[in-house]
Amino acid sequence: MIGQGFGTSEMAKELSVSSRTITTCMQLLRQKLKAKNNRELLKIAIEYIHHYTPETS
């Protein structure tokens, strides 16, 4: 969802969790992926989507 441009509140609403839960998950993802900030996390997410999503003809 990060790579699709969803904001924290949008993700929380879609997943039926609090915004704080999303913030915490993003913080843990940043640590695990060694991303310096949310912008870098977004870049990683977009690269992942482009690499692992099959192209449609």
C-alpha positions in Angstrom: 0.0 0.0 0.0 2.9 2.3 0.7 4.1 1.9 -2.9 0.6 2.6 -4.2 0.6 6.0 -2.6 -1.7 5.4 0.3 -1.3 7.7 3.2 -1.2 6.6 6.9 -4.9 7.3 7.5 -6.0 5.7 4.2 -4.0 2.5 5.1 -5.5 2.5 8.6 -9.0 2.8 7.3 -8.5 0.1 4.6 -7.0 -2.3 7.1 -9.4 -1.4 10.0 -6.5 -0.5 12.4 -5.5 2.7 14.0 -3.2 5.3 12.4 -0.7 4.7 15.2 -0.5 1.0 14.3 0.4 2.0 10.7 3.0 4.4 12.0 4.5 1.8 14.2 4.6 -0.8 11.3 6.2 1.8 9.0 8.8 2.5 11.6 9.6 -1.2 12.0 9.8 -1.6 8.2 12.2 1.4 8.0 14.5 -0.3 10.6 14.3 -3.7 8.9 15.0 -2.3 5.4 17.5 0.2 6.7 15.5 3.1 5.1 16.6 6.5 6.5 13.1 8.0 6.2 9.6 7.5 4.8 10.7 8.9 1.4 13.3 6.1 1.1 10.8 3.5 2.3 8.4 4.7 -0.4 11.2 4.3 -3.0 11.9 0.8 -1.8 8.2 -0.1 -2.0 7.8 1.3 -5.5 10.9 -0.6 -6.7 9.5 -3.8 -5.1 6.2 -3.3 -6.9 7.9 -2.8 -10.3 10.2 -5.7 -9.8 7.6 -8.3 -8.6 4.4 -7.3 -10.3 3.9 -9.1 -13.6 3.3 -6.8 -16.6 0.0 -7.1 -18.3 -0.2 -7.1 -22.1 
